[in-house]
C-alpha cells in the first residue's frame, strides 16, 4: 500500500488553508500552519505575500490552476494517491446522477473515512492505520483494507480482541464529544456503526469544489 512520506503540514500550506490532516493537533497552537501560513519551498513566502493569495503563486490563477488545486485538495483531504483518485473518478462517471457528487460519495464511503466519521479516530490517517492493523470488522469479517468501499447497510465494529486495548478503552470519552453524520448510525456501547445511506451533498465538506474536479479530468 502506497503512502505519503512527506510532512502533511506542507500539504496544508500548499493549499493555503488548514486541511485538518493531524486531527486534534490542528486545533492547537502547535499547528505548523499557524506559524508558517505560506506555501512550502524557497519561493513560498514571497508567493504567499503576493497578490495571488496563499499557496497559489503570483498573479491571477488560471482555470487549469484552479481545477488542479481543487483536485489536489480533495486527494489530500482523503489521503488518496493520483492513480486511485482517477479510478474513483472513472467509477463516478459510470454511475447515475451527477459525476461530482458520485465522486465525493465514493470518497466518503471508504472504510478509513467512515471510521473517522464515526469518531473512532481523530484523523483519516489515524483511521487508515487502525484499519490496516486489523482493528475493525465489516459485517463480521476482519479487514485491513482502508480503501474498502462500504454501502448501505454495512456494519463496522471494533474487533473483540482490539476492544481490550487501552486506546479503545479510553476512546469512549473522546468519541462522545464528536457527533457522527446523520447518514451513519453509531452505537458507542458496542463500539460499532453502520451506513444508513449515502451522504447528501450538504453533508460533505462544503469547501470541496467537485465541479472543478470534473472540469479538470474532462479536459484531459
MODELLER restraints for C-alpha pairs under 7 A, 6 or more apart:
rsr = mdl.restraints
at = mdl.atoms
rsr.add(forms.Gaussian(group=physical.xy_distance, feature=features.Distance(at['CA:8:A'], at['CA:21:A']), mean=6.73, stdev=0.5))
rsr.add(forms.Gaussian(group=physical.xy_distance, feature=features.Distance(at['CA:9:A'], at['CA:32:A']), mean=6.32, stdev=0.5))
rsr.add(forms.Gaussian(group=physical.xy_distance, feature=features.Distance(at['CA:9:A'], at['CA:33:A']), mean=6.75, stdev=0.5))
rsr.add(forms.Gaussian(group=physical.xy_distance, feature=features.Distance(at['CA:10:A'], at['CA:40:A']), mean=6.07, stdev=0.5))
rsr.add(forms.Gaussian(group=physical.xy_distance, feature=features.Distance(at['CA:12:A'], at['CA:18:A']), mean=5.23, stdev=0.5))
rsr.add(forms.Gaussian(group=physical.xy_distance, feature=features.Distance(at['CA:12:A'], at['CA:19:A']), mean=5.60, stdev=0.5))
rsr.add(forms.Gaussian(group=physical.xy_distance, feature=features.Distance(at['CA:13:A'], at['CA:33:A']), mean=6.34, stdev=0.5))
rsr.add(forms.Gaussian(group=physical.xy_distance, feature=features.Distance(at['CA:13:A'], at['CA:37:A']), mean=5.79, stdev=0.5))
rsr.add(forms.Gaussian(group=physical.xy_distance, feature=features.Distance(at['CA:13:A'], at['CA:38:A']), mean=5.59, stdev=0.5))
rsr.add(forms.Gaussian(group=physical.xy_distance, feature=features.Distance(at['CA:13:A'], at['CA:39:A']), mean=4.85, stdev=0.5))
rsr.add(forms.Gaussian(group=physical.xy_distance, feature=features.Distance(at['CA:13:A'], at['CA:40:A']), mean=6.40, stdev=0.5))
rsr.add(forms.Gaussian(group=physical.xy_distance, feature=features.Distance(at['CA:13:A'], at['CA:55:A']), mean=6.42, stdev=0.5))
rsr.add(forms.Gaussian(group=physical.xy_distance, feature=features.Distance(at['CA:14:A'], at['CA:39:A']), mean=4.62, stdev=0.5))
rsr.add(forms.Gaussian(group=physical.xy_distance, feature=features.Distance(at['CA:14:A'], at['CA:40:A']), mean=6.27, stdev=0.5))
rsr.add(forms.Gaussian(group=physical.xy_distance, feature=features.Distance(at['CA:14:A'], at['CA:55:A']), mean=4.75, stdev=0.5))
rsr.add(forms.Gaussian(group=physical.xy_distance, feature=features.Distance(at['CA:15:A'], at['CA:55:A']), mean=5.33, stdev=0.5))
rsr.add(forms.Gaussian(group=physical.xy_distance, feature=features.Distance(at['CA:15:A'], at['CA:73:A']), mean=6.69, stdev=0.5))
rsr.add(forms.Gaussian(group=physical.xy_distance, feature=features.Distance(at['CA:16:A'], at['CA:37:A']), mean=6.85, stdev=0.5))
rsr.add(forms.Gaussian(group=physical.xy_distance, feature=features.Distance(at['CA:16:A'], at['CA:38:A']), mean=6.70, stdev=0.5))
rsr.add(forms.Gaussian(group=physical.xy_distance, feature=features.Distance(at['CA:16:A'], at['CA:39:A']), mean=6.81, stdev=0.5))
rsr.add(forms.Gaussian(group=physical.xy_distance, feature=features.Distance(at['CA:16:A'], at['CA:54:A']), mean=4.69, stdev=0.5))
rsr.add(forms.Gaussian(group=physical.xy_distance, feature=features.Distance(at['CA:16:A'], at['CA:55:A']), mean=4.67, stdev=0.5))
rsr.add(forms.Gaussian(group=physical.xy_distance, feature=features.Distance(at['CA:18:A'], at['CA:33:A']), mean=6.98, stdev=0.5))
rsr.add(forms.Gaussian(group=physical.xy_distance, feature=features.Distance(at['CA:19:A'], at['CA:77:A']), mean=6.17, stdev=0.5))
rsr.add(forms.Gaussian(group=physical.xy_distance, feature=features.Distance(at['CA:20:A'], at['CA:26:A']), mean=5.58, stdev=0.5))
rsr.add(forms.Gaussian(group=physical.xy_distance, feature=features.Distance(at['CA:21:A'], at['CA:77:A']), mean=6.83, stdev=0.5))
rsr.add(forms.Gaussian(group=physical.xy_distance, feature=features.Distance(at['CA:21:A'], at['CA:123:A']), mean=6.20, stdev=0.5))
rsr.add(forms.Gaussian(group=physical.xy_distance, feature=features.Distance(at['CA:22:A'], at['CA:123:A']), mean=5.95, stdev=0.5))
rsr.add(forms.Gaussian(group=physical.xy_distance, feature=features.Distance(at['CA:23:A'], at['CA:122:A']), mean=4.83, stdev=0.5))
rsr.add(forms.Gaussian(group=physical.xy_distance, feature=features.Distance(at['CA:23:A'], at['CA:123:A']), mean=4.57, stdev=0.5))
rsr.add(forms.Gaussian(group=physical.xy_distance, feature=features.Distance(at['CA:24:A'], at['CA:122:A']), mean=6.46, stdev=0.5))
rsr.add(forms.Gaussian(group=physical.xy_distance, feature=features.Distance(at['CA:25:A'], at['CA:31:A']), mean=6.00, stdev=0.5))
rsr.add(forms.Gaussian(group=physical.xy_distance, feature=features.Distance(at['CA:38:A'], at['CA:44:A']), mean=5.73, stdev=0.5))
rsr.add(forms.Gaussian(group=physical.xy_distance, feature=features.Distance(at['CA:38:A'], at['CA:45:A']), mean=5.39, stdev=0.5))
rsr.add(forms.Gaussian(group=physical.xy_distance, feature=features.Distance(at['CA:38:A'], at['CA:48:A']), mean=4.90, stdev=0.5))
rsr.add(forms.Gaussian(group=physical.xy_distance, feature=features.Distance(at['CA:38:A'], at['CA:54:A']), mean=5.72, stdev=0.5))
rsr.add(forms.Gaussian(group=physical.xy_distance, feature=features.Distance(at['CA:38:A'], at['CA:55:A']), mean=6.14, stdev=0.5))
rsr.add(forms.Gaussian(group=physical.xy_distance, feature=features.Distance(at['CA:39:A'], at['CA:45:A']), mean=6.49, stdev=0.5))
rsr.add(forms.Gaussian(group=physical.xy_distance, feature=features.Distance(at['CA:39:A'], at['CA:48:A']), mean=6.23, stdev=0.5))
rsr.add(forms.Gaussian(group=physical.xy_distance, feature=features.Distance(at['CA:39:A'], at['CA:54:A']), mean=6.55, stdev=0.5))
rsr.add(forms.Gaussian(group=physical.xy_distance, feature=features.Distance(at['CA:39:A'], at['CA:55:A']), mean=4.59, stdev=0.5))
rsr.add(forms.Gaussian(group=physical.xy_distance, feature=features.Distance(at['CA:47:A'], at['CA:54:A']), mean=6.99, stdev=0.5))
rsr.add(forms.Gaussian(group=physical.xy_distance, feature=features.Distance(at['CA:47:A'], at['CA:57:A']), mean=4.80, stdev=0.5))
rsr.add(forms.Gaussian(group=physical.xy_distance, feature=features.Distance(at['CA:47:A'], at['CA:58:A']), mean=5.66, stdev=0.5))
rsr.add(forms.Gaussian(group=physical.xy_distance, feature=features.Distance(at['CA:48:A'], at['CA:54:A']), mean=4.27, stdev=0.5))
rsr.add(forms.Gaussian(group=physical.xy_distance, feature=features.Distance(at['CA:48:A'], at['CA:55:A']), mean=5.88, stdev=0.5))
rsr.add(forms.Gaussian(group=physical.xy_distance, feature=features.Distance(at['CA:48:A'], at['CA:57:A']), mean=6.82, stdev=0.5))
rsr.add(forms.Gaussian(group=physical.xy_distance, feature=features.Distance(at['CA:50:A'], at['CA:58:A']), mean=5.81, stdev=0.5))
rsr.add(forms.Gaussian(group=physical.xy_distance, feature=features.Distance(at['CA:51:A'], at['CA:58:A']), mean=6.23, stdev=0.5))
rsr.add(forms.Gaussian(group=physical.xy_distance, feature=features.Distance(at['CA:51:A'], at['CA:59:A']), mean=6.02, stdev=0.5))
rsr.add(forms.Gaussian(group=physical.xy_distance, feature=features.Distance(at['CA:52:A'], at['CA:58:A']), mean=4.52, stdev=0.5))
rsr.add(forms.Gaussian(group=physical.xy_distance, feature=features.Distance(at['CA:52:A'], at['CA:59:A']), mean=4.66, stdev=0.5))
rsr.add(forms.Gaussian(group=physical.xy_distance, feature=features.Distance(at['CA:52:A'], at['CA:60:A']), mean=5.60, stdev=0.5))
rsr.add(forms.Gaussian(group=physical.xy_distance, feature=features.Distance(at['CA:64:A'], at['CA:216:A']), mean=6.95, stdev=0.5))
rsr.add(forms.Gaussian(group=physical.xy_distance, feature=features.Distance(at['CA:67:A'], at['CA:212:A']), mean=4.78, stdev=0.5))
rsr.add(forms.Gaussian(group=physical.xy_distance, feature=features.Distance(at['CA:67:A'], at['CA:213:A']), mean=5.78, stdev=0.5))
rsr.add(forms.Gaussian(group=physical.xy_distance, feature=features.Distance(at['CA:67:A'], at['CA:215:A']), mean=6.75, stdev=0.5))
rsr.add(forms.Gaussian(group=physical.xy_distance, feature=features.Distance(at['CA:67:A'], at['CA:216:A']), mean=5.23, stdev=0.5))
rsr.add(forms.Gaussian(group=physical.xy_distance, feature=features.Distance(at['CA:68:A'], at['CA:216:A']), mean=6.49, stdev=0.5))
rsr.add(forms.Gaussian(group=physical.xy_distance, feature=features.Distance(at['CA:70:A'], at['CA:208:A']), mean=6.86, stdev=0.5))
rsr.add(forms.Gaussian(group=physical.xy_distance, feature=features.Distance(at['CA:70:A'], at['CA:209:A']), mean=6.13, stdev=0.5))
rsr.add(forms.Gaussian(group=physical.xy_distance, feature=features.Distance(at['CA:70:A'], at['CA:212:A']), mean=6.22, stdev=0.5))
rsr.add(forms.Gaussian(group=physical.xy_distance, feature=features.Distance(at['CA:70:A'], at['CA:213:A']), mean=6.00, stdev=0.5))
rsr.add(forms.Gaussian(group=physical.xy_distance, feature=features.Distance(at['CA:71:A'], at['CA:213:A']), mean=5.10, stdev=0.5))
rsr.add(forms.Gaussian(group=physical.xy_distance, feature=features.Distance(at['CA:74:A'], at['CA:208:A']), mean=6.62, stdev=0.5))
rsr.add(forms.Gaussian(group=physical.xy_distance, feature=features.Distance(at['CA:75:A'], at['CA:81:A']), mean=6.65, stdev=0.5))
rsr.add(forms.Gaussian(group=physical.xy_distance, feature=features.Distance(at['CA:75:A'], at['CA:85:A']), mean=6.90, stdev=0.5))
rsr.add(forms.Gaussian(group=physical.xy_distance, feature=features.Distance(at['CA:78:A'], at['CA:107:A']), mean=6.98, stdev=0.5))
rsr.add(forms.Gaussian(group=physical.xy_distance, feature=features.Distance(at['CA:78:A'], at['CA:124:A']), mean=6.95, stdev=0.5))
rsr.add(forms.Gaussian(group=physical.xy_distance, feature=features.Distance(at['CA:88:A'], at['CA:103:A']), mean=6.40, stdev=0.5))
rsr.add(forms.Gaussian(group=physical.xy_distance, feature=features.Distance(at['CA:88:A'], at['CA:106:A']), mean=6.92, stdev=0.5))
rsr.add(forms.Gaussian(group=physical.xy_distance, feature=features.Distance(at['CA:89:A'], at['CA:103:A']), mean=5.84, stdev=0.5))
rsr.add(forms.Gaussian(group=physical.xy_distance, feature=features.Distance(at['CA:92:A'], at['CA:99:A']), mean=5.35, stdev=0.5))
rsr.add(forms.Gaussian(group=physical.xy_distance, feature=features.Distance(at['CA:92:A'], at['CA:102:A']), mean=5.08, stdev=0.5))
rsr.add(forms.Gaussian(group=physical.xy_distance, feature=features.Distance(at['CA:92:A'], at['CA:103:A']), mean=5.16, stdev=0.5))
rsr.add(forms.Gaussian(group=physical.xy_distance, feature=features.Distance(at['CA:93:A'], at['CA:99:A']), mean=5.38, stdev=0.5))
rsr.add(forms.Gaussian(group=physical.xy_distance, feature=features.Distance(at['CA:100:A'], at['CA:210:A']), mean=4.81, stdev=0.5))
rsr.add(forms.Gaussian(group=physical.xy_distance, feature=features.Distance(at['CA:100:A'], at['CA:211:A']), mean=5.94, stdev=0.5))
rsr.add(forms.Gaussian(group=physical.xy_distance, feature=features.Distance(at['CA:100:A'], at['CA:214:A']), mean=6.18, stdev=0.5))
rsr.add(forms.Gaussian(group=physical.xy_distance, feature=features.Distance(at['CA:101:A'], at['CA:201:A']), mean=6.65, stdev=0.5))
rsr.add(forms.Gaussian(group=physical.xy_distance, feature=features.Distance(at['CA:101:A'], at['CA:210:A']), mean=6.98, stdev=0.5))
rsr.add(forms.Gaussian(group=physical.xy_distance, feature=features.Distance(at['CA:105:A'], at['CA:198:A']), mean=6.62, stdev=0.5))
rsr.add(forms.Gaussian(group=physical.xy_distance, feature=features.Distance(at['CA:105:A'], at['CA:199:A']), mean=6.43, stdev=0.5))
rsr.add(forms.Gaussian(group=physical.xy_distance, feature=features.Distance(at['CA:108:A'], at['CA:114:A']), mean=6.84, stdev=0.5))
rsr.add(forms.Gaussian(group=physical.xy_distance, feature=features.Distance(at['CA:109:A'], at['CA:149:A']), mean=5.37, stdev=0.5))
rsr.add(forms.Gaussian(group=physical.xy_distance, feature=features.Distance(at['CA:109:A'], at['CA:150:A']), mean=5.25, stdev=0.5))
rsr.add(forms.Gaussian(group=physical.xy_distance, feature=features.Distance(at['CA:110:A'], at['CA:146:A']), mean=6.83, stdev=0.5))
rsr.add(forms.Gaussian(group=physical.xy_distance, feature=features.Distance(at['CA:110:A'], at['CA:147:A']), mean=5.26, stdev=0.5))
rsr.add(forms.Gaussian(group=physical.xy_distance, feature=features.Distance(at['CA:110:A'], at['CA:148:A']), mean=5.54, stdev=0.5))
rsr.add(forms.Gaussian(group=physical.xy_distance, feature=features.Distance(at['CA:110:A'], at['CA:149:A']), mean=4.60, stdev=0.5))
rsr.add(forms.Gaussian(group=physical.xy_distance, feature=features.Distance(at['CA:110:A'], at['CA:150:A']), mean=6.26, stdev=0.5))
rsr.add(forms.Gaussian(group=physical.xy_distance, feature=features.Distance(at['CA:111:A'], at['CA:146:A']), mean=5.30, stdev=0.5))
rsr.add(forms.Gaussian(group=physical.xy_distance, feature=features.Distance(at['CA:111:A'], at['CA:147:A']), mean=5.95, stdev=0.5))
rsr.add(forms.Gaussian(group=physical.xy_distance, feature=features.Distance(at['CA:111:A'], at['CA:148:A']), mean=5.37, stdev=0.5))
rsr.add(forms.Gaussian(group=physical.xy_distance, feature=features.Distance(at['CA:111:A'], at['CA:149:A']), mean=6.06, stdev=0.5))
rsr.add(forms.Gaussian(group=physical.xy_distance, feature=features.Distance(at['CA:111:A'], at['CA:150:A']), mean=6.45, stdev=0.5))
rsr.add(forms.Gaussian(group=physical.xy_distance, feature=features.Distance(at['CA:112:A'], at['CA:124:A']), mean=6.19, stdev=0.5))
rsr.add(forms.Gaussian(group=physical.xy_distance, feature=features.Distance(at['CA:112:A'], at['CA:127:A']), mean=5.18, stdev=0.5))
rsr.add(forms.Gaussian(group=physical.xy_distance, feature=features.Distance(at['CA:112:A'], at['CA:128:A']), mean=4.98, stdev=0.5))
rsr.add(forms.Gaussian(group=physical.xy_distance, feature=features.Distance(at['CA:112:A'], at['CA:131:A']), mean=6.69, stdev=0.5))
rsr.add(forms.Gaussian(group=physical.xy_distance, feature=features.Distance(at['CA:112:A'], at['CA:146:A']), mean=4.88, stdev=0.5))
rsr.add(forms.Gaussian(group=physical.xy_distance, feature=features.Distance(at['CA:112:A'], at['CA:147:A']), mean=6.72, stdev=0.5))
rsr.add(forms.Gaussian(group=physical.xy_distance, feature=features.Distance(at['CA:113:A'], at['CA:124:A']), mean=5.88, stdev=0.5))
rsr.add(forms.Gaussian(group=physical.xy_distance, feature=features.Distance(at['CA:115:A'], at['CA:121:A']), mean=6.59, stdev=0.5))
rsr.add(forms.Gaussian(group=physical.xy_distance, feature=features.Distance(at['CA:115:A'], at['CA:127:A']), mean=5.97, stdev=0.5))
rsr.add(forms.Gaussian(group=physical.xy_distance, feature=features.Distance(at['CA:116:A'], at['CA:122:A']), mean=6.55, stdev=0.5))
rsr.add(forms.Gaussian(group=physical.xy_distance, feature=features.Distance(at['CA:116:A'], at['CA:123:A']), mean=6.05, stdev=0.5))
rsr.add(forms.Gaussian(group=physical.xy_distance, feature=features.Distance(at['CA:116:A'], at['CA:124:A']), mean=5.58, stdev=0.5))
rsr.add(forms.Gaussian(group=physical.xy_distance, feature=features.Distance(at['CA:116:A'], at['CA:127:A']), mean=5.72, stdev=0.5))
rsr.add(forms.Gaussian(group=physical.xy_distance, feature=features.Distance(at['CA:117:A'], at['CA:180:A']), mean=5.90, stdev=0.5))
rsr.add(forms.Gaussian(group=physical.xy_distance, feature=features.Distance(at['CA:118:A'], at['CA:180:A']), mean=5.23, stdev=0.5))
rsr.add(forms.Gaussian(group=physical.xy_distance, feature=features.Distance(at['CA:118:A'], at['CA:186:A']), mean=6.61, stdev=0.5))
rsr.add(forms.Gaussian(group=physical.xy_distance, feature=features.Distance(at['CA:118:A'], at['CA:193:A']), mean=6.92, stdev=0.5))
rsr.add(forms.Gaussian(group=physical.xy_distance, feature=features.Distance(at['CA:119:A'], at['CA:175:A']), mean=5.11, stdev=0.5))
rsr.add(forms.Gaussian(group=physical.xy_distance, feature=features.Distance(at['CA:119:A'], at['CA:178:A']), mean=6.20, stdev=0.5))
rsr.add(forms.Gaussian(group=physical.xy_distance, feature=features.Distance(at['CA:119:A'], at['CA:180:A']), mean=6.81, stdev=0.5))
rsr.add(forms.Gaussian(group=physical.xy_distance, feature=features.Distance(at['CA:120:A'], at['CA:175:A']), mean=6.51, stdev=0.5))
rsr.add(forms.Gaussian(group=physical.xy_distance, feature=features.Distance(at['CA:121:A'], at['CA:127:A']), mean=5.16, stdev=0.5))
rsr.add(forms.Gaussian(group=physical.xy_distance, feature=features.Distance(at['CA:128:A'], at['CA:146:A']), mean=5.40, stdev=0.5))
rsr.add(forms.Gaussian(group=physical.xy_distance, feature=features.Distance(at['CA:131:A'], at['CA:144:A']), mean=5.10, stdev=0.5))
rsr.add(forms.Gaussian(group=physical.xy_distance, feature=features.Distance(at['CA:131:A'], at['CA:145:A']), mean=6.54, stdev=0.5))
rsr.add(forms.Gaussian(group=physical.xy_distance, feature=features.Distance(at['CA:131:A'], at['CA:146:A']), mean=5.69, stdev=0.5))
rsr.add(forms.Gaussian(group=physical.xy_distance, feature=features.Distance(at['CA:132:A'], at['CA:144:A']), mean=4.29, stdev=0.5))
rsr.add(forms.Gaussian(group=physical.xy_distance, feature=features.Distance(at['CA:132:A'], at['CA:145:A']), mean=5.96, stdev=0.5))
rsr.add(forms.Gaussian(group=physical.xy_distance, feature=features.Distance(at['CA:132:A'], at['CA:146:A']), mean=6.27, stdev=0.5))
rsr.add(forms.Gaussian(group=physical.xy_distance, feature=features.Distance(at['CA:133:A'], at['CA:144:A']), mean=6.13, stdev=0.5))
rsr.add(forms.Gaussian(group=physical.xy_distance, feature=features.Distance(at['CA:134:A'], at['CA:142:A']), mean=6.49, stdev=0.5))
rsr.add(forms.Gaussian(group=physical.xy_distance, feature=features.Distance(at['CA:134:A'], at['CA:143:A']), mean=5.78, stdev=0.5))
rsr.add(forms.Gaussian(group=physical.xy_distance, feature=features.Distance(at['CA:134:A'], at['CA:144:A']), mean=4.74, stdev=0.5))
rsr.add(forms.Gaussian(group=physical.xy_distance, feature=features.Distance(at['CA:135:A'], at['CA:158:A']), mean=5.95, stdev=0.5))
rsr.add(forms.Gaussian(group=physical.xy_distance, feature=features.Distance(at['CA:135:A'], at['CA:159:A']), mean=5.39, stdev=0.5))
rsr.add(forms.Gaussian(group=physical.xy_distance, feature=features.Distance(at['CA:135:A'], at['CA:162:A']), mean=5.62, stdev=0.5))
rsr.add(forms.Gaussian(group=physical.xy_distance, feature=features.Distance(at['CA:136:A'], at['CA:142:A']), mean=6.06, stdev=0.5))
rsr.add(forms.Gaussian(group=physical.xy_distance, feature=features.Distance(at['CA:136:A'], at['CA:143:A']), mean=6.50, stdev=0.5))
rsr.add(forms.Gaussian(group=physical.xy_distance, feature=features.Distance(at['CA:136:A'], at['CA:156:A']), mean=6.66, stdev=0.5))
rsr.add(forms.Gaussian(group=physical.xy_distance, feature=features.Distance(at['CA:136:A'], at['CA:157:A']), mean=5.55, stdev=0.5))
rsr.add(forms.Gaussian(group=physical.xy_distance, feature=features.Distance(at['CA:136:A'], at['CA:158:A']), mean=4.56, stdev=0.5))
rsr.add(forms.Gaussian(group=physical.xy_distance, feature=features.Distance(at['CA:136:A'], at['CA:159:A']), mean=4.97, stdev=0.5))
rsr.add(forms.Gaussian(group=physical.xy_distance, feature=features.Distance(at['CA:137:A'], at['CA:143:A']), mean=5.74, stdev=0.5))
rsr.add(forms.Gaussian(group=physical.xy_distance, feature=features.Distance(at['CA:137:A'], at['CA:156:A']), mean=5.71, stdev=0.5))
rsr.add(forms.Gaussian(group=physical.xy_distance, feature=features.Distance(at['CA:137:A'], at['CA:157:A']), mean=5.30, stdev=0.5))
rsr.add(forms.Gaussian(group=physical.xy_distance, feature=features.Distance(at['CA:137:A'], at['CA:158:A']), mean=6.39, stdev=0.5))
rsr.add(forms.Gaussian(group=physical.xy_distance, feature=features.Distance(at['CA:137:A'], at['CA:159:A']), mean=5.86, stdev=0.5))
rsr.add(forms.Gaussian(group=physical.xy_distance, feature=features.Distance(at['CA:138:A'], at['CA:154:A']), mean=6.80, stdev=0.5))
rsr.add(forms.Gaussian(group=physical.xy_distance, feature=features.Distance(at['CA:138:A'], at['CA:155:A']), mean=5.56, stdev=0.5))
rsr.add(forms.Gaussian(group=physical.xy_distance, feature=features.Distance(at['CA:138:A'], at['CA:156:A']), mean=4.71, stdev=0.5))
rsr.add(forms.Gaussian(group=physical.xy_distance, feature=features.Distance(at['CA:138:A'], at['CA:157:A']), mean=6.61, stdev=0.5))
rsr.add(forms.Gaussian(group=physical.xy_distance, feature=features.Distance(at['CA:139:A'], at['CA:154:A']), mean=6.07, stdev=0.5))
rsr.add(forms.Gaussian(group=physical.xy_distance, feature=features.Distance(at['CA:139:A'], at['CA:155:A']), mean=5.08, stdev=0.5))
rsr.add(forms.Gaussian(group=physical.xy_distance, feature=features.Distance(at['CA:139:A'], at['CA:156:A']), mean=6.49, stdev=0.5))
rsr.add(forms.Gaussian(group=physical.xy_distance, feature=features.Distance(at['CA:151:A'], at['CA:195:A']), mean=6.58, stdev=0.5))
rsr.add(forms.Gaussian(group=physical.xy_distance, feature=features.Distance(at['CA:152:A'], at['CA:195:A']), mean=5.06, stdev=0.5))
rsr.add(forms.Gaussian(group=physical.xy_distance, feature=features.Distance(at['CA:152:A'], at['CA:196:A']), mean=5.55, stdev=0.5))
rsr.add(forms.Gaussian(group=physical.xy_distance, feature=features.Distance(at['CA:152:A'], at['CA:197:A']), mean=5.00, stdev=0.5))
rsr.add(forms.Gaussian(group=physical.xy_distance, feature=features.Distance(at['CA:152:A'], at['CA:198:A']), mean=6.76, stdev=0.5))
rsr.add(forms.Gaussian(group=physical.xy_distance, feature=features.Distance(at['CA:153:A'], at['CA:194:A']), mean=6.23, stdev=0.5))
rsr.add(forms.Gaussian(group=physical.xy_distance, feature=features.Distance(at['CA:153:A'], at['CA:195:A']), mean=5.30, stdev=0.5))
rsr.add(forms.Gaussian(group=physical.xy_distance, feature=features.Distance(at['CA:153:A'], at['CA:196:A']), mean=5.92, stdev=0.5))
rsr.add(forms.Gaussian(group=physical.xy_distance, feature=features.Distance(at['CA:154:A'], at['CA:194:A']), mean=5.54, stdev=0.5))
rsr.add(forms.Gaussian(group=physical.xy_distance, feature=features.Distance(at['CA:154:A'], at['CA:195:A']), mean=5.61, stdev=0.5))
rsr.add(forms.Gaussian(group=physical.xy_distance, feature=features.Distance(at['CA:155:A'], at['CA:193:A']), mean=5.75, stdev=0.5))
rsr.add(forms.Gaussian(group=physical.xy_distance, feature=features.Distance(at['CA:155:A'], at['CA:194:A']), mean=4.19, stdev=0.5))
rsr.add(forms.Gaussian(group=physical.xy_distance, feature=features.Distance(at['CA:155:A'], at['CA:195:A']), mean=6.68, stdev=0.5))
rsr.add(forms.Gaussian(group=physical.xy_distance, feature=features.Distance(at['CA:156:A'], at['CA:192:A']), mean=5.51, stdev=0.5))
rsr.add(forms.Gaussian(group=physical.xy_distance, feature=features.Distance(at['CA:156:A'], at['CA:193:A']), mean=5.22, stdev=0.5))
rsr.add(forms.Gaussian(group=physical.xy_distance, feature=features.Distance(at['CA:156:A'], at['CA:194:A']), mean=5.90, stdev=0.5))
rsr.add(forms.Gaussian(group=physical.xy_distance, feature=features.Distance(at['CA:157:A'], at['CA:191:A']), mean=6.05, stdev=0.5))
rsr.add(forms.Gaussian(group=physical.xy_distance, feature=features.Distance(at['CA:157:A'], at['CA:192:A']), mean=4.13, stdev=0.5))
rsr.add(forms.Gaussian(group=physical.xy_distance, feature=features.Distance(at['CA:157:A'], at['CA:193:A']), mean=6.43, stdev=0.5))
rsr.add(forms.Gaussian(group=physical.xy_distance, feature=features.Distance(at['CA:158:A'], at['CA:191:A']), mean=5.85, stdev=0.5))
rsr.add(forms.Gaussian(group=physical.xy_distance, feature=features.Distance(at['CA:158:A'], at['CA:192:A']), mean=6.28, stdev=0.5))
rsr.add(forms.Gaussian(group=physical.xy_distance, feature=features.Distance(at['CA:163:A'], at['CA:169:A']), mean=6.55, stdev=0.5))
rsr.add(forms.Gaussian(group=physical.xy_distance, feature=features.Distance(at['CA:172:A'], at['CA:188:A']), mean=6.98, stdev=0.5))
rsr.add(forms.Gaussian(group=physical.xy_distance, feature=features.Distance(at['CA:183:A'], at['CA:195:A']), mean=6.42, stdev=0.5))
rsr.add(forms.Gaussian(group=physical.xy_distance, feature=features.Distance(at['CA:183:A'], at['CA:196:A']), mean=5.34, stdev=0.5))
rsr.add(forms.Gaussian(group=physical.xy_distance, feature=features.Distance(at['CA:183:A'], at['CA:197:A']), mean=5.36, stdev=0.5))
rsr.add(forms.Gaussian(group=physical.xy_distance, feature=features.Distance(at['CA:183:A'], at['CA:198:A']), mean=6.36, stdev=0.5))
rsr.add(forms.Gaussian(group=physical.xy_distance, feature=features.Distance(at['CA:183:A'], at['CA:199:A']), mean=5.59, stdev=0.5))
rsr.add(forms.Gaussian(group=physical.xy_distance, feature=features.Distance(at['CA:184:A'], at['CA:193:A']), mean=6.83, stdev=0.5))
rsr.add(forms.Gaussian(group=physical.xy_distance, feature=features.Distance(at['CA:184:A'], at['CA:194:A']), mean=5.74, stdev=0.5))
rsr.add(forms.Gaussian(group=physical.xy_distance, feature=features.Distance(at['CA:184:A'], at['CA:195:A']), mean=4.81, stdev=0.5))
rsr.add(forms.Gaussian(group=physical.xy_distance, feature=features.Distance(at['CA:184:A'], at['CA:196:A']), mean=5.34, stdev=0.5))
rsr.add(forms.Gaussian(group=physical.xy_distance, feature=features.Distance(at['CA:185:A'], at['CA:193:A']), mean=5.28, stdev=0.5))
rsr.add(forms.Gaussian(group=physical.xy_distance, feature=features.Distance(at['CA:185:A'], at['CA:194:A']), mean=5.13, stdev=0.5))
rsr.add(forms.Gaussian(group=physical.xy_distance, feature=features.Distance(at['CA:185:A'], at['CA:195:A']), mean=6.39, stdev=0.5))
rsr.add(forms.Gaussian(group=physical.xy_distance, feature=features.Distance(at['CA:185:A'], at['CA:196:A']), mean=6.32, stdev=0.5))
rsr.add(forms.Gaussian(group=physical.xy_distance, feature=features.Distance(at['CA:186:A'], at['CA:192:A']), mean=6.02, stdev=0.5))
rsr.add(forms.Gaussian(group=physical.xy_distance, feature=features.Distance(at['CA:186:A'], at['CA:193:A']), mean=4.20, stdev=0.5))
rsr.add(forms.Gaussian(group=physical.xy_distance, feature=features.Distance(at['CA:186:A'], at['CA:194:A']), mean=6.62, stdev=0.5))
rsr.add(forms.Gaussian(group=physical.xy_distance, feature=features.Distance(at['CA:187:A'], at['CA:193:A']), mean=5.89, stdev=0.5))
